[in-house]
Amino acid sequence: MNTHISCGQRSGVLTVPASKSEAHRLLICSALSGEACSIKCSGVSKDILATVSCLSSMGAGISISDNGFISVTPGKPSKDMVCRLSCNESGSTLRFLLPVAGALGLNAEFHMAEGLSKRPVGELIGCLNAHGVKITKNGNLLTLKGQLTAGEYRIHGNISSQYVSGLLFALPLLNGDSTLTVTENTESADYILMTEHALKRSGISFEKEDNLYRIPGNQQYHLQKNVVIESDWSNAAFFLSMGALSDKGVAVNGLSLSSAQGDRRILEILCRMGALVTTTPGSILVKRGIIKAVTIDASSIPDLVPVISVLCACAEGTSVITNAGRLRLKESDRLATTACMLSALGADIKETPDGLTIKGKPYLSGGTVNAANDHRIAMAAATAAGFCKNDVFVEGSECVEKSYPDFWKHLKVLEVNK
């Protein structure tokens, strides 16, 4: 699908969907719980549907209503049957559920879309294979057999925080106590914090000292019966950034300022760059100020890099984004595709091995970009239309269904001010 986006500033008010990151975590906790629960999750994306599908194949009874409620009834499949789990393009689904399937002793097949099969998972597989299970990879298929055992676990924190989260979900289920040591510098640490919060909400106990977790075994998940998933800061970042390019501004309702989501830091970055940010109970309004260049360490906020790069492309001065090398292992090589997208619109942007250097301009020319099957590239291109002289055309724009199926619909809610 190709989408035409009129150039010009955006203004208006909207509400973004539920946090994909929190939904993954609480869906897993609910499926492992001792009793049924109801989860309010506005805006169910393809990634969330992948987790729902896999948990259903693992024995949970799950139904989704038209008004965004997900009903979850825990259950377990027979260990003699093969659980066929379709992860589609969702890295969270795969990396969270590999350890969980091993902890439950399932015979499981993880089916991956081609893009997901190219993303790293080797260290997690090696860690699990060293503790009682056997995982083999054949193209887009991962096969898991055996029973994960308690013990001493070690995993690098600088490849994917999802490895750590997956093990944190699984280890409390084992027949015995375990330790988990996270080595190297932990990147995207806020995502691990989100997992810790989900575990605590589910009655799971653990001790944490620096990079060491002590996790008692034989625990039972007990998530509360009614859960509401908070709004998604990662998706809100695109509309908040549109506000930073708008004299009238854009307001996003329903965001929690005390959220554990790491991408809430978009507010701090917008303020640093000179945007005018006003917070009131239940709403955040962002308007254009004098946008100035920044230097950003992206190690803890990799998903914000495409939209931050858009702002840098119109800032006064030269911006530098560093410690973003892991973006080369996302749905696309996101450093390359961000640079390609903005270059196609007329920006002055260069790749570095682990980041981007962007020299700001008063405006961009507009034009046609290819989303590279990456939802964040497509939404960043829509943001850039706010300071383009000509319209923007996004090829492959349906990729937003991965995280924000209603993005183009919500974009049309905003007024275009030329």
C-alpha positions, 0 to 999 in steps of 0.5 A: 500500500502507498500512502500520500501525506500532505505537506504542512504542520499538523495540529489537533488532539488524539489518543494513541493505542495501548503500549505494545511492550506492556501488552506482551508482558501482561499477556504472558503473565495472565496466561501463566496465572492461576485464574482468568483475567480481563485485559483492556488493550486499545489498538491490537497490533500484529505483534500483540496478535502474535503473542496472543496466537502463541499463548493460545497454542500453548494452552491458554484460552484467549478471546478478543472483543471488538471493544479492546478487551482480551479475556485470558483463561490459563491452561496447559497443553499436553506435553506429548503434543507439538505446540506450533507457535507463529511469531510472525515478525515479533521479536518480543514474542519469540524471545520472551516465549522461548524460555517460557516454553522450555520452563513448561517442558513443551515440545514446541515449534516457533515459526518466524517470518523471514525478517525475524529469522534474520534477527539475533537469537543465538546467545539465548538459544545457547543459554537455554541449550546449556540448561536442559532443552534442545533448540535447533534452527532450520531456516525460519523454524526453531524447534524446542524439546526438553525441560529447562532446569534451574541453576546459574544463568548468564546472559549478555545485556548488550545484545537484546534486553528481551533475552533477559526478560524472557529468562525472568518470565521463565525461571520462577516456574522451574523446580528449584532456585536460579540465579541470572547474571546479566553481563556487559552493559545492559542496553534498553534497561527500561524494558527490563524494568517493565518486565520486573514491574509485570512480575511484581504485579503478578506476585512473582518474587526475586532479589536484585543486586546490581546485575545479579537476580536471585529467583526462587523456583516453584512460583505461581503467577497471580495477575489481578483479574482486571488489567488496563494496558497504559498508552504507548509512549513509543507511538505517541512520540511521532505525534508529539514530534509533529507538535514540535513542528507545529505553531498550533501544536499537537496534544496527546491524551492518556499518557502516564508521566510515571510510566516505566516505558523508556520512550517517555524520554521523548518529552525530555528530548523535545524540551532539550531541542527547544519544543514547547511542552505543556503537561496537564492532567491527562494530556500533553501538548507540544508546540514549535519552539526554536528547534536546536541540534542535540547529541543523543546517546540512543543506547536506552531509547533505540526505537526513538531514533527515526523520529528524533532524526526527523527533528534533527533534520530541521534543527539549527546546527548539527546533531549526533546520535550515538550508541545506536548500532543495535538498530542495524538488527531491527525490522530493517537496518534502521540506521541505514533506512532512517538515513535513506528515508530522510535523504529521499526527502532532502535532508543532510544526513550521514551514517556512522558505524553506530549512529547518525550525523544530521545537519539541520535545514529550514525545510525538506523538499518532500518526495517518495520514500520506501518504508523498508517494511519497517513501521517506525520508518513509515511513521517517521516519514509521516512526521517529516511531512510537517516541515516539507515543502512538497507532499510525502509518499510512503511506499509499503505503508501497511507495515504500520500494522505491526505496532499501530494499525490505526496510525494513518487513520489517526493522522487524518484526524489532525488538521493540516496547516500550510 
